[in-house]
Each structure stands twice: as structure tokens, then as C-alpha cells.
Amino acid sequence: MLELSDLYPVFALALVGYYWWYSKGIKEAALRAARRYCEKMDVQLLDESIVLRNMRPRIGQRRLLELQRRYQFEFTTTGEQRYLGEILLVGNRICRINLDPHRL
């Protein structure tokens, strides 16, 4: 006979799978935002990738607990030197995009 405790591993696996799928969507949205911002600032996004640097819980605008994620990416203006950029997200909202000082 199947008991509720037998379903815990299935629920845990489903929860991990959902979190992975949701985080992947947020990362893809952050990458699209980085691309748009680099085009707007007339710099080139390098490697077409971003890297999650940290993640921590934070109280959001609606007084709810949300995850704050900070992604980094590299860009160039001349093709010779690499600079760092950063995207800050709270939940699924992009709060800030910064570029390190760079040559024009």
C-alpha cells in the first residue's frame, strides 16, 4: 500500500526540477537584458553568457521574501580589453545594470 511518506522523494524531486526550470528562465531574461543594455551603451557583450555571482533572500517591494540574484558578464569596447558588467535582480525584476568604467 502506498503511503504519503513514500511520495516525499517525488515531491522533493519535483520541487528541485521546478526551481531549476524557474532559475533558468530568470537567467535567460537577465542575458537578454544584458544584450539590450550593451547594444544601447554601444559596447559588445562577450561570450554571450552571464554568471551567477551570488544569491540571497531579501524583502521585496511588496514586503514578501524574494531572492536577490547578482549576475556578472564581460563586455568590450575595443575588442582588446575586457570589462565587467553586473545585473541585479530581485525576484524576476531587473533592478540595476552597471558597467565598469571603460574606454570609449
Jmol script that loads the backbone (N, CA, C; Angstrom):
load data "model"
ATOM      1  N   MET A   1       0.834  -1.174   0.000  1.00  0.00           N
ATOM      2  CA  MET A   1       0.000   0.000   0.000  1.00  0.00           C
ATOM      3  C   MET A   1       0.886   1.247   0.000  1.00  0.00           C
ATOM      4  N   LEU A   2       0.520   2.213  -0.796  1.00  0.00           N
ATOM      5  CA  LEU A   2       1.286   3.457  -0.933  1.00  0.00           C
ATOM      6  C   LEU A   2       0.917   4.428   0.182  1.00  0.00           C
ATOM      7  N   GLU A   3       1.926   4.946   0.840  1.00  0.00           N
ATOM      8  CA  GLU A   3       1.695   5.905   1.922  1.00  0.00           C
ATOM      9  C   GLU A   3       2.227   7.275   1.506  1.00  0.00           C
ATOM     10  N   LEU A   4       1.770   8.281   2.224  1.00  0.00           N
ATOM     11  CA  LEU A   4       2.187   9.648   1.925  1.00  0.00           C
ATOM     12  C   LEU A   4       3.690   9.821   2.053  1.00  0.00           C
ATOM     13  N   SER A   5       4.302   9.165   3.009  1.00  0.00           N
ATOM     14  CA  SER A   5       5.748   9.285   3.202  1.00  0.00           C
ATOM     15  C   SER A   5       6.522   8.718   2.010  1.00  0.00           C
ATOM     16  N   ASP A   6       5.924   7.833   1.243  1.00  0.00           N
ATOM     17  CA  ASP A   6       6.561   7.300   0.041  1.00  0.00           C
ATOM     18  C   ASP A   6       6.637   8.345  -1.066  1.00  0.00           C
ATOM     19  N   LEU A   7       5.790   9.351  -1.006  1.00  0.00           N
ATOM     20  CA  LEU A   7       5.749  10.386  -2.042  1.00  0.00           C
ATOM     21  C   LEU A   7       6.699  11.553  -1.770  1.00  0.00           C
ATOM     22  N   TYR A   8       7.266  11.644  -0.578  1.00  0.00           N
ATOM     23  CA  TYR A   8       8.175  12.746  -0.259  1.00  0.00           C
ATOM     24  C   TYR A   8       9.336  12.870  -1.235  1.00  0.00           C
ATOM     25  N   PRO A   9      10.010  11.789  -1.597  1.00  0.00           N
ATOM     26  CA  PRO A   9      11.103  11.930  -2.575  1.00  0.00           C
ATOM     27  C   PRO A   9      10.618  12.453  -3.929  1.00  0.00           C
ATOM     28  N   VAL A  10       9.423  12.048  -4.330  1.00  0.00           N
ATOM     29  CA  VAL A  10       8.868  12.530  -5.603  1.00  0.00           C
ATOM     30  C   VAL A  10       8.591  14.024  -5.511  1.00  0.00           C
ATOM     31  N   PHE A  11       8.003  14.465  -4.419  1.00  0.00           N
ATOM     32  CA  PHE A  11       7.732  15.890  -4.223  1.00  0.00           C
ATOM     33  C   PHE A  11       9.032  16.691  -4.190  1.00  0.00           C
ATOM     34  N   ALA A  12      10.033  16.159  -3.495  1.00  0.00           N
ATOM     35  CA  ALA A  12      11.326  16.858  -3.410  1.00  0.00           C
ATOM     36  C   ALA A  12      11.962  16.977  -4.793  1.00  0.00           C
ATOM     37  N   LEU A  13      11.929  15.911  -5.558  1.00  0.00           N
ATOM     38  CA  LEU A  13      12.481  15.934  -6.909  1.00  0.00           C
ATOM     39  C   LEU A  13      11.719  16.910  -7.802  1.00  0.00           C
ATOM     40  N   ALA A  14      10.410  16.934  -7.684  1.00  0.00           N
ATOM     41  CA  ALA A  14       9.597  17.870  -8.465  1.00  0.00           C
ATOM     42  C   ALA A  14       9.911  19.320  -8.083  1.00  0.00           C
ATOM     43  N   LEU A  15      10.108  19.567  -6.803  1.00  0.00           N
ATOM     44  CA  LEU A  15      10.432  20.914  -6.337  1.00  0.00           C
ATOM     45  C   LEU A  15      11.794  21.360  -6.860  1.00  0.00           C
ATOM     46  N   VAL A  16      12.786  20.481  -6.826  1.00  0.00           N
ATOM     47  CA  VAL A  16      14.122  20.796  -7.357  1.00  0.00           C
ATOM     48  C   VAL A  16      14.041  21.051  -8.856  1.00  0.00           C
ATOM     49  N   GLY A  17      13.278  20.231  -9.571  1.00  0.00           N
ATOM     50  CA  GLY A  17      13.111  20.422 -11.011  1.00  0.00           C
ATOM     51  C   GLY A  17      12.443  21.741 -11.330  1.00  0.00           C
ATOM     52  N   TYR A  18      11.402  22.120 -10.594  1.00  0.00           N
ATOM     53  CA  TYR A  18      10.728  23.396 -10.815  1.00  0.00           C
ATOM     54  C   TYR A  18      11.673  24.561 -10.536  1.00  0.00           C
ATOM     55  N   TYR A  19      12.437  24.486  -9.451  1.00  0.00           N
ATOM     56  CA  TYR A  19      13.373  25.564  -9.122  1.00  0.00           C
ATOM     57  C   TYR A  19      14.416  25.727 -10.226  1.00  0.00           C
ATOM     58  N   TRP A  20      14.942  24.611 -10.736  1.00  0.00           N
ATOM     59  CA  TRP A  20      15.931  24.665 -11.812  1.00  0.00           C
ATOM     60  C   TRP A  20      15.326  25.310 -13.053  1.00  0.00           C
ATOM     61  N   TRP A  21      14.123  24.898 -13.430  1.00  0.00           N
ATOM     62  CA  TRP A  21      13.444  25.444 -14.607  1.00  0.00           C
ATOM     63  C   TRP A  21      13.173  26.944 -14.434  1.00  0.00           C
ATOM     64  N   TYR A  22      12.679  27.358 -13.278  1.00  0.00           N
ATOM     65  CA  TYR A  22      12.380  28.764 -13.000  1.00  0.00           C
ATOM     66  C   TYR A  22      13.664  29.606 -13.011  1.00  0.00           C
ATOM     67  N   SER A  23      14.743  29.120 -12.398  1.00  0.00           N
ATOM     68  CA  SER A  23      16.012  29.846 -12.364  1.00  0.00           C
ATOM     69  C   SER A  23      16.613  29.977 -13.752  1.00  0.00           C
ATOM     70  N   LYS A  24      16.455  28.956 -14.569  1.00  0.00           N
ATOM     71  CA  LYS A  24      16.956  29.018 -15.936  1.00  0.00           C
ATOM     72  C   LYS A  24      16.236  30.115 -16.716  1.00  0.00           C
ATOM     73  N   GLY A  25      14.935  30.250 -16.528  1.00  0.00           N
ATOM     74  CA  GLY A  25      14.165  31.308 -17.192  1.00  0.00           C
ATOM     75  C   GLY A  25      14.616  32.691 -16.746  1.00  0.00           C
ATOM     76  N   ILE A  26      14.896  32.854 -15.469  1.00  0.00           N
ATOM     77  CA  ILE A  26      15.370  34.144 -14.960  1.00  0.00           C
ATOM     78  C   ILE A  26      16.744  34.464 -15.537  1.00  0.00           C
ATOM     79  N   LYS A  27      17.620  33.474 -15.609  1.00  0.00           N
ATOM     80  CA  LYS A  27      18.953  33.701 -16.173  1.00  0.00           C
ATOM     81  C   LYS A  27      18.866  34.098 -17.644  1.00  0.00           C
ATOM     82  N   GLU A  28      17.980  33.460 -18.400  1.00  0.00           N
ATOM     83  CA  GLU A  28      17.804  33.811 -19.816  1.00  0.00           C
ATOM     84  C   GLU A  28      17.277  35.232 -19.969  1.00  0.00           C
ATOM     85  N   ALA A  29      16.365  35.642 -19.099  1.00  0.00           N
ATOM     86  CA  ALA A  29      15.854  37.019 -19.131  1.00  0.00           C
ATOM     87  C   ALA A  29      16.958  38.011 -18.798  1.00  0.00           C
ATOM     88  N   ALA A  30      17.815  37.668 -17.835  1.00  0.00           N
ATOM     89  CA  ALA A  30      18.934  38.543 -17.478  1.00  0.00           C
ATOM     90  C   ALA A  30      19.922  38.652 -18.640  1.00  0.00           C
ATOM     91  N   LEU A  31      20.154  37.558 -19.343  1.00  0.00           N
ATOM     92  CA  LEU A  31      21.049  37.592 -20.508  1.00  0.00           C
ATOM     93  C   LEU A  31      20.480  38.472 -21.617  1.00  0.00           C
ATOM     94  N   ARG A  32      19.188  38.374 -21.869  1.00  0.00           N
ATOM     95  CA  ARG A  32      18.550  39.245 -22.877  1.00  0.00           C
ATOM     96  C   ARG A  32      18.682  40.716 -22.475  1.00  0.00           C
ATOM     97  N   ALA A  33      18.499  41.004 -21.189  1.00  0.00           N
ATOM     98  CA  ALA A  33      18.633  42.383 -20.704  1.00  0.00           C
ATOM     99  C   ALA A  33      20.066  42.869 -20.859  1.00  0.00           C
ATOM    100  N   ALA A  34      21.033  42.008 -20.594  1.00  0.00           N
ATOM    101  CA  ALA A  34      22.442  42.387 -20.761  1.00  0.00           C
ATOM    102  C   ALA A  34      22.742  42.688 -22.223  1.00  0.00           C
ATOM    103  N   ARG A  35      22.220  41.866 -23.124  1.00  0.00           N
ATOM    104  CA  ARG A  35      22.409  42.109 -24.562  1.00  0.00           C
ATOM    105  C   ARG A  35      21.842  43.465 -24.972  1.00  0.00           C
ATOM    106  N   ARG A  36      20.596  43.722 -24.564  1.00  0.00           N
ATOM    107  CA  ARG A  36      19.949  45.003 -24.917  1.00  0.00           C
ATOM    108  C   ARG A  36      20.720  46.182 -24.339  1.00  0.00           C
ATOM    109  N   TYR A  37      21.148  46.063 -23.093  1.00  0.00           N
ATOM    110  CA  TYR A  37      21.861  47.168 -22.451  1.00  0.00           C
ATOM    111  C   TYR A  37      23.204  47.417 -23.134  1.00  0.00           C
ATOM    112  N   CYS A  38      23.905  46.352 -23.490  1.00  0.00           N
ATOM    113  CA  CYS A  38      25.185  46.510 -24.186  1.00  0.00           C
ATOM    114  C   CYS A  38      24.982  47.174 -25.544  1.00  0.00           C
ATOM    115  N   GLU A  39      23.933  46.795 -26.261  1.00  0.00           N
ATOM    116  CA  GLU A  39      23.642  47.448 -27.542  1.00  0.00           C
ATOM    117  C   GLU A  39      23.342  48.933 -27.333  1.00  0.00           C
ATOM    118  N   LYS A  40      22.556  49.227 -26.317  1.00  0.00           N
ATOM    119  CA  LYS A  40      22.196  50.615 -26.011  1.00  0.00           C
ATOM    120  C   LYS A  40      23.427  51.446 -25.660  1.00  0.00           C
ATOM    121  N   MET A  41      24.368  50.843 -24.917  1.00  0.00           N
ATOM    122  CA  MET A  41      25.565  51.563 -24.492  1.00  0.00           C
ATOM    123  C   MET A  41      26.686  51.480 -25.533  1.00  0.00           C
ATOM    124  N   ASP A  42      26.426  50.831 -26.662  1.00  0.00           N
ATOM    125  CA  ASP A  42      27.374  50.705 -27.769  1.00  0.00           C
ATOM    126  C   ASP A  42      28.657  49.985 -27.348  1.00  0.00           C
ATOM    127  N   VAL A  43      28.483  48.884 -26.615  1.00  0.00           N
ATOM    128  CA  VAL A  43      29.590  48.003 -26.255  1.00  0.00           C
ATOM    129  C   VAL A  43      29.208  46.591 -26.698  1.00  0.00           C
ATOM    130  N   GLN A  44      30.173  45.699 -26.723  1.00  0.00           N
ATOM    131  CA  GLN A  44      29.932  44.335 -27.181  1.00  0.00           C
ATOM    132  C   GLN A  44      29.933  43.367 -26.005  1.00  0.00           C
ATOM    133  N   LEU A  45      28.852  42.628 -25.854  1.00  0.00           N
ATOM    134  CA  LEU A  45      28.771  41.573 -24.842  1.00  0.00           C
ATOM    135  C   LEU A  45      29.677  40.429 -25.289  1.00  0.00           C
ATOM    136  N   LEU A  46      30.558  39.999 -24.413  1.00  0.00           N
ATOM    137  CA  LEU A  46      31.497  38.931 -24.751  1.00  0.00           C
ATOM    138  C   LEU A  46      30.962  37.574 -24.303  1.00  0.00           C
ATOM    139  N   ASP A  47      31.260  36.556 -25.046  1.00  0.00           N
ATOM    140  CA  ASP A  47      30.959  35.160 -24.729  1.00  0.00           C
ATOM    141  C   ASP A  47      29.463  34.843 -24.680  1.00  0.00           C
ATOM    142  N   GLU A  48      28.604  35.823 -24.917  1.00  0.00           N
ATOM    143  CA  GLU A  48      27.153  35.601 -24.880  1.00  0.00           C
ATOM    144  C   GLU A  48      26.734  34.805 -23.643  1.00  0.00           C
ATOM    145  N   SER A  49      27.306  35.193 -22.494  1.00  0.00           N
ATOM    146  CA  SER A  49      26.962  34.474 -21.271  1.00  0.00           C
ATOM    147  C   SER A  49      27.013  35.407 -20.068  1.00  0.00           C
ATOM    148  N   ILE A  50      26.311  34.988 -19.032  1.00  0.00           N
ATOM    149  CA  ILE A  50      26.358  35.663 -17.739  1.00  0.00           C
ATOM    150  C   ILE A  50      26.590  34.586 -16.686  1.00  0.00           C
ATOM    151  N   VAL A  51      27.127  35.002 -15.529  1.00  0.00           N
ATOM    152  CA  VAL A  51      27.465  34.069 -14.463  1.00  0.00           C
ATOM    153  C   VAL A  51      26.809  34.536 -13.171  1.00  0.00           C
ATOM    154  N   LEU A  52      26.140  33.611 -12.487  1.00  0.00           N
ATOM    155  CA  LEU A  52      25.546  33.924 -11.188  1.00  0.00           C
ATOM    156  C   LEU A  52      26.656  34.079 -10.164  1.00  0.00           C
ATOM    157  N   ARG A  53      26.765  35.255  -9.546  1.00  0.00           N
ATOM    158  CA  ARG A  53      27.813  35.517  -8.555  1.00  0.00           C
ATOM    159  C   ARG A  53      27.326  35.319  -7.128  1.00  0.00           C
ATOM    160  N   ASN A  54      26.105  35.729  -6.845  1.00  0.00           N
ATOM    161  CA  ASN A  54      25.559  35.416  -5.518  1.00  0.00           C
ATOM    162  C   ASN A  54      24.045  35.477  -5.552  1.00  0.00           C
ATOM    163  N   MET A  55      23.464  34.853  -4.541  1.00  0.00           N
ATOM    164  CA  MET A  55      22.015  34.796  -4.411  1.00  0.00           C
ATOM    165  C   MET A  55      21.714  34.800  -2.919  1.00  0.00           C
ATOM    166  N   ARG A  56      20.767  35.653  -2.535  1.00  0.00           N
ATOM    167  CA  ARG A  56      20.412  35.706  -1.116  1.00  0.00           C
ATOM    168  C   ARG A  56      18.966  36.143  -0.961  1.00  0.00           C
ATOM    169  N   PRO A  57      18.337  35.774   0.139  1.00  0.00           N
ATOM    170  CA  PRO A  57      16.956  36.205   0.367  1.00  0.00           C
ATOM    171  C   PRO A  57      16.914  37.691   0.726  1.00  0.00           C
ATOM    172  N   ARG A  58      15.829  38.334   0.343  1.00  0.00           N
ATOM    173  CA  ARG A  58      15.654  39.761   0.611  1.00  0.00           C
ATOM    174  C   ARG A  58      14.165  40.065   0.658  1.00  0.00           C
ATOM    175  N   ILE A  59      13.797  41.073   1.423  1.00  0.00           N
ATOM    176  CA  ILE A  59      12.409  41.522   1.464  1.00  0.00           C
ATOM    177  C   ILE A  59      12.198  42.440   0.260  1.00  0.00           C
ATOM    178  N   GLY A  60      11.217  42.092  -0.575  1.00  0.00           N
ATOM    179  CA  GLY A  60      10.951  42.850  -1.795  1.00  0.00           C
ATOM    180  C   GLY A  60      10.047  44.044  -1.559  1.00  0.00           C
ATOM    181  N   GLN A  61       9.644  44.683  -2.654  1.00  0.00           N
ATOM    182  CA  GLN A  61       8.808  45.884  -2.587  1.00  0.00           C
ATOM    183  C   GLN A  61       7.451  45.608  -1.958  1.00  0.00           C
ATOM    184  N   ARG A  62       6.925  44.418  -2.163  1.00  0.00           N
ATOM    185  CA  ARG A  62       5.609  44.080  -1.612  1.00  0.00           C
ATOM    186  C   ARG A  62       5.704  43.428  -0.238  1.00  0.00           C
ATOM    187  N   ARG A  63       6.838  43.605   0.422  1.00  0.00           N
ATOM    188  CA  ARG A  63       7.079  43.059   1.771  1.00  0.00           C
ATOM    189  C   ARG A  63       7.035  41.531   1.797  1.00  0.00           C
ATOM    190  N   LEU A  64       7.394  40.919   0.684  1.00  0.00           N
ATOM    191  CA  LEU A  64       7.466  39.472   0.612  1.00  0.00           C
ATOM    192  C   LEU A  64       8.922  39.048   0.482  1.00  0.00           C
ATOM    193  N   LEU A  65       9.221  37.861   0.950  1.00  0.00           N
ATOM    194  CA  LEU A  65      10.569  37.331   0.831  1.00  0.00           C
ATOM    195  C   LEU A  65      10.821  36.929  -0.620  1.00  0.00           C
ATOM    196  N   GLU A  66      11.882  37.474  -1.216  1.00  0.00           N
ATOM    197  CA  GLU A  66      12.252  37.176  -2.595  1.00  0.00           C
ATOM    198  C   GLU A  66      13.750  36.891  -2.651  1.00  0.00           C
ATOM    199  N   LEU A  67      14.187  36.284  -3.736  1.00  0.00           N
ATOM    200  CA  LEU A  67      15.609  36.048  -3.923  1.00  0.00           C
ATOM    201  C   LEU A  67      16.234  37.192  -4.702  1.00  0.00           C
ATOM    202  N   GLN A  68      17.355  37.661  -4.206  1.00  0.00           N
ATOM    203  CA  GLN A  68      18.147  38.663  -4.929  1.00  0.00           C
ATOM    204  C   GLN A  68      19.288  37.921  -5.606  1.00  0.00           C
ATOM    205  N   ARG A  69      19.395  38.105  -6.916  1.00  0.00           N
ATOM    206  CA  ARG A  69      20.452  37.445  -7.685  1.00  0.00           C
ATOM    207  C   ARG A  69      21.349  38.509  -8.308  1.00  0.00           C
ATOM    208  N   ARG A  70      22.650  38.247  -8.294  1.00  0.00           N
ATOM    209  CA  ARG A  70      23.615  39.146  -8.930  1.00  0.00           C
ATOM    210  C   ARG A  70      24.383  38.336  -9.967  1.00  0.00           C
ATOM    211  N   TYR A  71      24.238  38.754 -11.222  1.00  0.00           N
ATOM    212  CA  TYR A  71      24.938  38.117 -12.335  1.00  0.00           C
ATOM    213  C   TYR A  71      26.032  39.045 -12.831  1.00  0.00           C
ATOM    214  N   GLN A  72      27.126  38.461 -13.321  1.00  0.00           N
ATOM    215  CA  GLN A  72      28.198  39.241 -13.950  1.00  0.00           C
ATOM    216  C   GLN A  72      28.354  38.789 -15.387  1.00  0.00           C
ATOM    217  N   PHE A  73      28.819  39.726 -16.209  1.00  0.00           N
ATOM    218  CA  PHE A  73      29.128  39.423 -17.597  1.00  0.00           C
ATOM    219  C   PHE A  73      30.320  40.270 -18.003  1.00  0.00           C
ATOM    220  N   GLU A  74      30.926  39.916 -19.120  1.00  0.00           N
ATOM    221  CA  GLU A  74      32.070  40.680 -19.630  1.00  0.00           C
ATOM    222  C   GLU A  74      31.671  41.364 -20.930  1.00  0.00           C
ATOM    223  N   PHE A  75      32.249  42.538 -21.127  1.00  0.00           N
ATOM    224  CA  PHE A  75      31.994  43.297 -22.344  1.00  0.00           C
ATOM    225  C   PHE A  75      33.290  43.965 -22.784  1.00  0.00           C
ATOM    226  N   THR A  76      33.286  44.470 -24.005  1.00  0.00           N
ATOM    227  CA  THR A  76      34.451  45.180 -24.526  1.00  0.00           C
ATOM    228  C   THR A  76      33.976  46.355 -25.366  1.00  0.00           C
ATOM    229  N   THR A  77      34.860  47.343 -25.485  1.00  0.00           N
ATOM    230  CA  THR A  77      34.580  48.476 -26.366  1.00  0.00           C
ATOM    231  C   THR A  77      35.492  48.458 -27.574  1.00  0.00           C
ATOM    232  N   THR A  78      36.685  47.933 -27.385  1.00  0.00           N
ATOM    233  CA  THR A  78      37.683  47.952 -28.460  1.00  0.00           C
ATOM    234  C   THR A  78      37.968  46.568 -29.024  1.00  0.00           C
ATOM    235  N   GLY A  79      37.539  45.541 -28.362  1.00  0.00           N
ATOM    236  CA  GLY A  79      37.856  44.182 -28.771  1.00  0.00           C
ATOM    237  C   GLY A  79      39.149  43.680 -28.168  1.00  0.00           C
ATOM    238  N   GLU A  80      39.882  44.537 -27.472  1.00  0.00           N
ATOM    239  CA  GLU A  80      41.165  44.149 -26.891  1.00  0.00           C
ATOM    240  C   GLU A  80      41.091  43.939 -25.385  1.00  0.00           C
ATOM    241  N   GLN A  81      40.324  44.746 -24.699  1.00  0.00           N
ATOM    242  CA  GLN A  81      40.293  44.687 -23.238  1.00  0.00           C
ATOM    243  C   GLN A  81      38.897  44.296 -22.761  1.00  0.00           C
ATOM    244  N   ARG A  82      38.860  43.455 -21.734  1.00  0.00           N
ATOM    245  CA  ARG A  82      37.598  43.007 -21.156  1.00  0.00           C
ATOM    246  C   ARG A  82      37.262  43.839 -19.918  1.00  0.00           C
ATOM    247  N   TYR A  83      35.988  44.138 -19.774  1.00  0.00           N
ATOM    248  CA  TYR A  83      35.474  44.846 -18.605  1.00  0.00           C
ATOM    249  C   TYR A  83      34.308  44.041 -18.036  1.00  0.00           C
ATOM    250  N   LEU A  84      33.985  44.307 -16.771  1.00  0.00           N
ATOM    251  CA  LEU A  84      32.885  43.591 -16.115  1.00  0.00           C
ATOM    252  C   LEU A  84      31.619  44.432 -16.089  1.00  0.00           C
ATOM    253  N   GLY A  85      30.512  43.754 -16.239  1.00  0.00           N
ATOM    254  CA  GLY A  85      29.193  44.345 -16.050  1.00  0.00           C
ATOM    255  C   GLY A  85      28.449  43.515 -15.026  1.00  0.00           C
ATOM    256  N   GLU A  86      27.387  44.093 -14.472  1.00  0.00           N
ATOM    257  CA  GLU A  86      26.641  43.409 -13.418  1.00  0.00           C
ATOM    258  C   GLU A  86      25.153  43.678 -13.583  1.00  0.00           C
ATOM    259  N   ILE A  87      24.359  42.651 -13.338  1.00  0.00           N
ATOM    260  CA  ILE A  87      22.900  42.774 -13.349  1.00  0.00           C
ATOM    261  C   ILE A  87      22.399  42.333 -11.980  1.00  0.00           C
ATOM    262  N   LEU A  88      21.551  43.153 -11.367  1.00  0.00           N
ATOM    263  CA  LEU A  88      20.961  42.828 -10.076  1.00  0.00           C
ATOM    264  C   LEU A  88      19.470  42.593 -10.279  1.00  0.00           C
ATOM    265  N   LEU A  89      18.985  41.440  -9.854  1.00  0.00           N
ATOM    266  CA  LEU A  89      17.571  41.101  -9.947  1.00  0.00           C
ATOM    267  C   LEU A  89      17.027  40.817  -8.559  1.00  0.00           C
ATOM    268  N   VAL A  90      15.804  41.235  -8.328  1.00  0.00           N
ATOM    269  CA  VAL A  90      15.080  40.854  -7.118  1.00  0.00           C
ATOM    270  C   VAL A  90      13.825  40.144  -7.603  1.00  0.00           C
ATOM    271  N   GLY A  91      13.707  38.892  -7.214  1.00  0.00           N
ATOM    272  CA  GLY A  91      12.632  38.080  -7.778  1.00  0.00           C
ATOM    273  C   GLY A  91      12.913  37.891  -9.257  1.00  0.00           C
ATOM    274  N   ASN A  92      11.979  38.303 -10.098  1.00  0.00           N
ATOM    275  CA  ASN A  92      12.218  38.240 -11.534  1.00  0.00           C
ATOM    276  C   ASN A  92      12.317  39.630 -12.160  1.00  0.00           C
ATOM    277  N   ARG A  93      12.479  40.648 -11.332  1.00  0.00           N
ATOM    278  CA  ARG A  93      12.589  42.033 -11.809  1.00  0.00           C
ATOM    279  C   ARG A  93      14.052  42.469 -11.861  1.00  0.00           C
ATOM    280  N   ILE A  94      14.407  43.101 -12.963  1.00  0.00           N
ATOM    281  CA  ILE A  94      15.760  43.644 -13.094  1.00  0.00           C
ATOM    282  C   ILE A  94      15.767  45.001 -12.389  1.00  0.00           C
ATOM    283  N   CYS A  95      16.610  45.122 -11.384  1.00  0.00           N
ATOM    284  CA  CYS A  95      16.675  46.354 -10.588  1.00  0.00           C
ATOM    285  C   CYS A  95      17.769  47.293 -11.074  1.00  0.00           C
ATOM    286  N   ARG A  96      18.891  46.706 -11.521  1.00  0.00           N
ATOM    287  CA  ARG A  96      20.011  47.574 -11.874  1.00  0.00           C
ATOM    288  C   ARG A  96      20.957  46.829 -12.813  1.00  0.00           C
ATOM    289  N   ILE A  97      21.504  47.585 -13.776  1.00  0.00           N
ATOM    290  CA  ILE A  97      22.570  47.069 -14.641  1.00  0.00           C
ATOM    291  C   ILE A  97      23.702  48.094 -14.587  1.00  0.00           C
ATOM    292  N   ASN A  98      24.886  47.630 -14.253  1.00  0.00           N
ATOM    293  CA  ASN A  98      26.060  48.510 -14.164  1.00  0.00           C
ATOM    294  C   ASN A  98      27.158  48.002 -15.088  1.00  0.00           C
ATOM    295  N   LEU A  99      27.910  48.929 -15.635  1.00  0.00           N
ATOM    296  CA  LEU A  99      29.110  48.600 -16.396  1.00  0.00           C
ATOM    297  C   LEU A  99      30.289  49.242 -15.693  1.00  0.00           C
ATOM    298  N   ASP A 100      31.397  48.504 -15.598  1.00  0.00           N
ATOM    299  CA  ASP A 100      32.619  49.086 -15.048  1.00  0.00           C
ATOM    300  C   ASP A 100      33.069  50.257 -15.927  1.00  0.00           C
ATOM    301  N   PRO A 101      33.815  51.198 -15.360  1.00  0.00           N
ATOM    302  CA  PRO A 101      34.374  52.274 -16.195  1.00  0.00           C
ATOM    303  C   PRO A 101      35.207  51.673 -17.316  1.00  0.00           C
ATOM    304  N   HIS A 102      35.042  52.230 -18.510  1.00  0.00           N
ATOM    305  CA  HIS A 102      35.710  51.659 -19.683  1.00  0.00           C
ATOM    306  C   HIS A 102      36.043  52.765 -20.694  1.00  0.00           C
ATOM    307  N   ARG A 103      36.946  52.426 -21.606  1.00  0.00           N
ATOM    308  CA  ARG A 103      37.315  53.355 -22.685  1.00  0.00           C
ATOM    309  C   ARG A 103      36.239  53.370 -23.740  1.00  0.00           C
ATOM    310  N   LEU A 104      36.088  54.527 -24.343  1.00  0.00           N
ATOM    311  CA  LEU A 104      35.109  54.640 -25.441  1.00  0.00           C
ATOM    312  C   LEU A 104      35.753  54.549 -26.773  1.00  0.00           C
TER     313      LEU A 104
END
end "model"
wireframe off; spacefill off
backbone 0.3
color backbone group
